[in-house]
């Protein structure tokens, strides 16, 4: 058993996530992993769980949010 670094739950089915740069994180759920590791949209603040969009060092969950920040060249994939 290991303790989740987000919620502190000591859970038998916890898991490790190894990131680039050799950091190792321990979580008890995908929700906690997303809370700690997923980027945040620079417009609306939601966690980006899919591919999202990135331009000039900013992250966006969708083209609408990117356009709201002046990046009219970005479009959502179909």
N, CA, C and O atoms as a GROMACS GRO file, in nm:
protein
  312
    1UNK      N    1   0.085  -0.118   0.000
    1UNK     CA    2   0.000   0.000   0.000
    1UNK      C    3   0.090   0.124   0.000
    1UNK      O    4   0.199   0.125   0.056
    2UNK      N    5   0.039   0.226  -0.064
    2UNK     CA    6   0.113   0.352  -0.069
    2UNK      C    7   0.015   0.468  -0.050
    2UNK      O    8  -0.105   0.454  -0.075
    3UNK      N    9   0.066   0.580  -0.006
    3UNK     CA   10  -0.015   0.698   0.025
    3UNK      C   11  -0.019   0.791  -0.096
    3UNK      O   12   0.085   0.826  -0.152
    4UNK      N   13  -0.140   0.831  -0.135
    4UNK     CA   14  -0.160   0.925  -0.246
    4UNK      C   15  -0.104   1.062  -0.207
    4UNK      O   16  -0.134   1.113  -0.099
    5UNK      N   17  -0.023   1.120  -0.295
    5UNK     CA   18   0.037   1.250  -0.264
    5UNK      C   19  -0.061   1.367  -0.272
    5UNK      O   20  -0.028   1.477  -0.229
    6UNK      N   21  -0.180   1.345  -0.327
    6UNK     CA   22  -0.279   1.452  -0.335
    6UNK      C   23  -0.375   1.447  -0.216
    6UNK      O   24  -0.391   1.545  -0.144
    7UNK      N   25  -0.439   1.333  -0.196
    7UNK     CA   26  -0.544   1.326  -0.093
    7UNK      C   27  -0.500   1.257   0.036
    7UNK      O   28  -0.571   1.264   0.136
    8UNK      N   29  -0.385   1.190   0.033
    8UNK     CA   30  -0.336   1.126   0.154
    8UNK      C   31  -0.395   0.989   0.182
    8UNK      O   32  -0.366   0.929   0.286
    9UNK      N   33  -0.479   0.938   0.091
    9UNK     CA   34  -0.540   0.807   0.111
    9UNK      C   35  -0.434   0.697   0.102
    9UNK      O   36  -0.353   0.696   0.010
   10UNK      N   37  -0.435   0.606   0.197
   10UNK     CA   38  -0.347   0.490   0.196
   10UNK      C   39  -0.424   0.376   0.132
   10UNK      O   40  -0.513   0.318   0.195
   11UNK      N   41  -0.392   0.343   0.008
   11UNK     CA   42  -0.478   0.258  -0.074
   11UNK      C   43  -0.399   0.141  -0.133
   11UNK      O   44  -0.289   0.160  -0.184
   12UNK      N   45  -0.455   0.022  -0.126
   12UNK     CA   46  -0.388  -0.098  -0.175
   12UNK      C   47  -0.368  -0.096  -0.326
   12UNK      O   48  -0.277  -0.161  -0.377
   13UNK      N   49  -0.453  -0.024  -0.399
   13UNK     CA   50  -0.443  -0.021  -0.545
   13UNK      C   51  -0.383   0.112  -0.596
   13UNK      O   52  -0.409   0.154  -0.708
   14UNK      N   53  -0.303   0.176  -0.512
   14UNK     CA   54  -0.236   0.298  -0.556
   14UNK      C   55  -0.139   0.264  -0.670
   14UNK      O   56  -0.104   0.147  -0.690
   15UNK      N   57  -0.097   0.366  -0.742
   15UNK     CA   58  -0.007   0.343  -0.856
   15UNK      C   59   0.093   0.457  -0.867
   15UNK      O   60   0.071   0.565  -0.813
   16UNK      N   61   0.201   0.432  -0.939
   16UNK     CA   62   0.305   0.532  -0.961
   16UNK      C   63   0.296   0.585  -1.103
   16UNK      O   64   0.262   0.512  -1.197
   17UNK      N   65   0.327   0.713  -1.117
   17UNK     CA   66   0.341   0.775  -1.249
   17UNK      C   67   0.484   0.829  -1.256
   17UNK      O   68   0.526   0.908  -1.172
   18UNK      N   69   0.557   0.785  -1.358
   18UNK     CA   70   0.694   0.830  -1.380
   18UNK      C   71   0.690   0.935  -1.491
   18UNK      O   72   0.643   0.906  -1.601
   19UNK      N   73   0.739   1.055  -1.464
   19UNK     CA   74   0.736   1.162  -1.562
   19UNK      C   75   0.873   1.184  -1.623
   19UNK      O   76   0.974   1.137  -1.571
   20UNK      N   77   0.875   1.255  -1.735
   20UNK     CA   78   1.002   1.294  -1.795
   20UNK      C   79   1.078   1.376  -1.692
   20UNK      O   80   1.021   1.462  -1.626
   21UNK      N   81   1.204   1.349  -1.678
   21UNK     CA   82   1.282   1.416  -1.574
   21UNK      C   83   1.296   1.328  -1.451
   21UNK      O   84   1.354   1.370  -1.351
   22UNK      N   85   1.244   1.207  -1.457
   22UNK     CA   86   1.260   1.105  -1.353
   22UNK      C   87   1.183   1.130  -1.224
   22UNK      O   88   1.214   1.068  -1.122
   23UNK      N   89   1.085   1.219  -1.225
   23UNK     CA   90   1.001   1.236  -1.106
   23UNK      C   91   0.906   1.117  -1.096
   23UNK      O   92   0.857   1.067  -1.197
   24UNK      N   93   0.880   1.073  -0.975
   24UNK     CA   94   0.787   0.963  -0.950
   24UNK      C   95   0.677   1.015  -0.857
   24UNK      O   96   0.706   1.071  -0.751
   25UNK      N   97   0.552   0.995  -0.898
   25UNK     CA   98   0.436   1.040  -0.820
   25UNK      C   99   0.352   0.919  -0.785
   25UNK      O  100   0.344   0.823  -0.862
   26UNK      N  101   0.288   0.922  -0.669
   26UNK     CA  102   0.202   0.813  -0.623
   26UNK      C  103   0.061   0.868  -0.607
   26UNK      O  104   0.040   0.970  -0.543
   27UNK      N  105  -0.036   0.796  -0.666
   27UNK     CA  106  -0.177   0.838  -0.661
   27UNK      C  107  -0.266   0.719  -0.630
   27UNK      O  108  -0.228   0.604  -0.652
   28UNK      N  109  -0.384   0.749  -0.579
   28UNK     CA  110  -0.482   0.644  -0.554
   28UNK      C  111  -0.592   0.642  -0.659
   28UNK      O  112  -0.675   0.551  -0.661
   29UNK      N  113  -0.595   0.744  -0.748
   29UNK     CA  114  -0.700   0.750  -0.851
   29UNK      C  115  -0.651   0.836  -0.968
   29UNK      O  116  -0.557   0.914  -0.955
   30UNK      N  117  -0.717   0.819  -1.080
   30UNK     CA  118  -0.686   0.904  -1.195
   30UNK      C  119  -0.725   1.048  -1.167
   30UNK      O  120  -0.662   1.141  -1.217
   31UNK      N  121  -0.828   1.068  -1.087
   31UNK     CA  122  -0.870   1.202  -1.051
   31UNK      C  123  -0.757   1.277  -0.978
   31UNK      O  124  -0.729   1.393  -1.010
   32UNK      N  125  -0.693   1.212  -0.882
   32UNK     CA  126  -0.582   1.276  -0.811
   32UNK      C  127  -0.463   1.298  -0.904
   32UNK      O  128  -0.397   1.401  -0.895
   33UNK      N  129  -0.435   1.202  -0.992
   33UNK     CA  130  -0.325   1.218  -1.088
   33UNK      C  131  -0.350   1.338  -1.178
   33UNK      O  132  -0.258   1.417  -1.203
   34UNK      N  133  -0.472   1.353  -1.228
   34UNK     CA  134  -0.505   1.466  -1.315
   34UNK      C  135  -0.495   1.597  -1.238
   34UNK      O  136  -0.446   1.696  -1.291
   35UNK      N  137  -0.538   1.597  -1.114
   35UNK     CA  138  -0.533   1.718  -1.032
   35UNK      C  139  -0.389   1.767  -1.017
   35UNK      O  140  -0.364   1.888  -1.020
   36UNK      N  141  -0.296   1.675  -1.002
   36UNK     CA  142  -0.156   1.712  -0.980
   36UNK      C  143  -0.081   1.737  -1.110
   36UNK      O  144   0.003   1.827  -1.116
   37UNK      N  145  -0.109   1.658  -1.216
   37UNK     CA  146  -0.021   1.659  -1.334
   37UNK      C  147  -0.077   1.725  -1.459
   37UNK      O  148   0.000   1.771  -1.542
   38UNK      N  149  -0.208   1.731  -1.473
   38UNK     CA  150  -0.265   1.786  -1.596
   38UNK      C  151  -0.247   1.937  -1.602
   38UNK      O  152  -0.263   2.006  -1.501
   39UNK      N  153  -0.213   1.990  -1.720
   39UNK     CA  154  -0.203   2.136  -1.732
   39UNK      C  155  -0.340   2.201  -1.718
   39UNK      O  156  -0.443   2.135  -1.732
   40UNK      N  157  -0.340   2.331  -1.691
   40UNK     CA  158  -0.462   2.408  -1.671
   40UNK      C  159  -0.479   2.504  -1.789
   40UNK      O  160  -0.383   2.568  -1.831
   41UNK      N  161  -0.602   2.514  -1.841
   41UNK     CA  162  -0.631   2.607  -1.949
   41UNK      C  163  -0.606   2.750  -1.901
   41UNK      O  164  -0.657   2.790  -1.796
   42UNK      N  165  -0.529   2.825  -1.979
   42UNK     CA  166  -0.497   2.963  -1.942
   42UNK      C  167  -0.613   3.059  -1.959
   42UNK      O  168  -0.604   3.175  -1.920
   43UNK      N  169  -0.724   3.012  -2.016
   43UNK     CA  170  -0.842   3.099  -2.029
   43UNK      C  171  -0.948   3.064  -1.925
   43UNK      O  172  -0.986   3.150  -1.845
   44UNK      N  173  -0.995   2.940  -1.925
   44UNK     CA  174  -1.108   2.904  -1.838
   44UNK      C  175  -1.067   2.834  -1.709
   44UNK      O  176  -1.148   2.823  -1.617
   45UNK      N  177  -0.943   2.787  -1.701
   45UNK     CA  178  -0.895   2.726  -1.578
   45UNK      C  179  -0.925   2.578  -1.561
   45UNK      O  180  -0.892   2.521  -1.457
   46UNK      N  181  -0.988   2.515  -1.660
   46UNK     CA  182  -1.018   2.372  -1.644
   46UNK      C  183  -0.891   2.289  -1.667
   46UNK      O  184  -0.797   2.334  -1.732
   47UNK      N  185  -0.890   2.169  -1.614
   47UNK     CA  186  -0.779   2.076  -1.635
   47UNK      C  187  -0.787   2.023  -1.777
   47UNK      O  188  -0.896   1.989  -1.824
   48UNK      N  189  -0.676   2.016  -1.846
   48UNK     CA  190  -0.673   1.967  -1.984
   48UNK      C  191  -0.638   1.819  -1.979
   48UNK      O  192  -0.524   1.782  -1.955
   49UNK      N  193  -0.739   1.735  -2.004
   49UNK     CA  194  -0.720   1.591  -1.996
   49UNK      C  195  -0.697   1.528  -2.133
   49UNK      O  196  -0.650   1.415  -2.142
   50UNK      N  197  -0.729   1.601  -2.239
   50UNK     CA  198  -0.702   1.553  -2.375
   50UNK      C  199  -0.575   1.618  -2.427
   50UNK      O  200  -0.489   1.658  -2.350
   51UNK      N  201  -0.565   1.628  -2.558
   51UNK     CA  202  -0.446   1.688  -2.618
   51UNK      C  203  -0.439   1.839  -2.594
   51UNK      O  204  -0.330   1.892  -2.571
   52UNK      N  205  -0.550   1.907  -2.600
   52UNK     CA  206  -0.550   2.051  -2.581
   52UNK      C  207  -0.471   2.122  -2.691
   52UNK      O  208  -0.435   2.061  -2.791
   53UNK      N  209  -0.446   2.248  -2.670
   53UNK     CA  210  -0.372   2.330  -2.766
   53UNK      C  211  -0.267   2.410  -2.690
   53UNK      O  212  -0.289   2.450  -2.575
   54UNK      N  213  -0.154   2.433  -2.756
   54UNK     CA  214  -0.048   2.511  -2.692
   54UNK      C  215   0.008   2.610  -2.792
   54UNK      O  216   0.035   2.575  -2.907
   55UNK      N  217   0.026   2.734  -2.749
   55UNK     CA  218   0.087   2.837  -2.833
   55UNK      C  219   0.157   2.938  -2.744
   55UNK      O  220   0.103   2.980  -2.642
   56UNK      N  221   0.276   2.976  -2.781
   56UNK     CA  222   0.354   3.077  -2.710
   56UNK      C  223   0.360   3.052  -2.560
   56UNK      O  224   0.348   3.145  -2.480
   57UNK      N  225   0.376   2.926  -2.522
   57UNK     CA  226   0.388   2.890  -2.381
   57UNK      C  227   0.258   2.886  -2.305
   57UNK      O  228   0.258   2.863  -2.184
   58UNK      N  229   0.145   2.907  -2.372
   58UNK     CA  230   0.014   2.900  -2.307
   58UNK      C  231  -0.054   2.769  -2.345
   58UNK      O  232  -0.035   2.717  -2.454
   59UNK      N  233  -0.135   2.717  -2.253
   59UNK     CA  234  -0.212   2.596  -2.276
   59UNK      C  235  -0.361   2.631  -2.280
   59UNK      O  236  -0.409   2.714  -2.202
   60UNK      N  237  -0.432   2.567  -2.372
   60UNK     CA  238  -0.577   2.588  -2.384
   60UNK      C  239  -0.646   2.454  -2.401
   60UNK      O  240  -0.592   2.362  -2.462
   61UNK      N  241  -0.768   2.445  -2.346
   61UNK     CA  242  -0.845   2.320  -2.358
   61UNK      C  243  -0.911   2.308  -2.495
   61UNK      O  244  -0.942   2.197  -2.539
   62UNK      N  245  -0.933   2.420  -2.562
   62UNK     CA  246  -1.001   2.419  -2.692
   62UNK      C  247  -0.968   2.546  -2.769
   62UNK      O  248  -0.911   2.641  -2.714
   63UNK      N  249  -1.003   2.548  -2.898
   63UNK     CA  250  -0.976   2.664  -2.982
   63UNK      C  251  -1.056   2.786  -2.937
   63UNK      O  252  -1.009   2.899  -2.950
   64UNK      N  253  -1.176   2.765  -2.884
   64UNK     CA  254  -1.256   2.877  -2.834
   64UNK      C  255  -1.179   2.954  -2.728
   64UNK      O  256  -1.172   3.077  -2.731
   65UNK      N  257  -1.121   2.883  -2.633
   65UNK     CA  258  -1.044   2.949  -2.528
   65UNK      C  259  -0.919   3.017  -2.585
   65UNK      O  260  -0.882   3.126  -2.541
   66UNK      N  261  -0.854   2.952  -2.681
   66UNK     CA  262  -0.736   3.013  -2.743
   66UNK      C  263  -0.774   3.141  -2.816
   66UNK      O  264  -0.704   3.242  -2.805
   67UNK      N  265  -0.884   3.138  -2.891
   67UNK     CA  266  -0.929   3.258  -2.963
   67UNK      C  267  -0.967   3.369  -2.865
   67UNK      O  268  -0.946   3.487  -2.894
   68UNK      N  269  -1.022   3.332  -2.751
   68UNK     CA  270  -1.057   3.432  -2.650
   68UNK      C  271  -0.935   3.504  -2.596
   68UNK      O  272  -0.946   3.614  -2.541
   69UNK      N  273  -0.820   3.442  -2.612
   69UNK     CA  274  -0.695   3.503  -2.567
   69UNK      C  275  -0.614   3.560  -2.683
   69UNK      O  276  -0.496   3.592  -2.668
   70UNK      N  277  -0.678   3.574  -2.801
   70UNK     CA  278  -0.616   3.639  -2.916
   70UNK      C  279  -0.541   3.549  -3.011
   70UNK      O  280  -0.467   3.599  -3.096
   71UNK      N  281  -0.557   3.418  -3.000
   71UNK     CA  282  -0.488   3.325  -3.088
   71UNK      C  283  -0.585   3.270  -3.193
   71UNK      O  284  -0.626   3.154  -3.187
   72UNK      N  285  -0.621   3.355  -3.288
   72UNK     CA  286  -0.723   3.319  -3.387
   72UNK      C  287  -0.676   3.212  -3.484
   72UNK      O  288  -0.759   3.153  -3.554
   73UNK      N  289  -0.548   3.185  -3.490
   73UNK     CA  290  -0.495   3.085  -3.583
   73UNK      C  291  -0.519   2.941  -3.538
   73UNK      O  292  -0.502   2.849  -3.617
   74UNK      N  293  -0.558   2.920  -3.412
   74UNK     CA  294  -0.579   2.784  -3.361
   74UNK      C  295  -0.722   2.738  -3.386
   74UNK      O  296  -0.817   2.813  -3.370
   75UNK      N  297  -0.734   2.613  -3.427
   75UNK     CA  298  -0.865   2.552  -3.451
   75UNK      C  299  -0.869   2.416  -3.383
   75UNK      O  300  -0.765   2.353  -3.362
   76UNK      N  301  -0.988   2.372  -3.348
   76UNK     CA  302  -1.005   2.238  -3.295
   76UNK      C  303  -0.996   2.138  -3.409
   76UNK      O  304  -1.044   2.164  -3.519
   77UNK      N  305  -0.936   2.022  -3.382
   77UNK     CA  306  -0.932   1.914  -3.481
   77UNK      C  307  -1.070   1.851  -3.495
   77UNK      O  308  -1.148   1.846  -3.400
   78UNK      N  309  -1.098   1.804  -3.613
   78UNK     CA  310  -1.227   1.740  -3.636
   78UNK      C  311  -1.209   1.590  -3.637
   78UNK      O  312  -1.305   1.517  -3.656
   0.00000   0.00000   0.00000
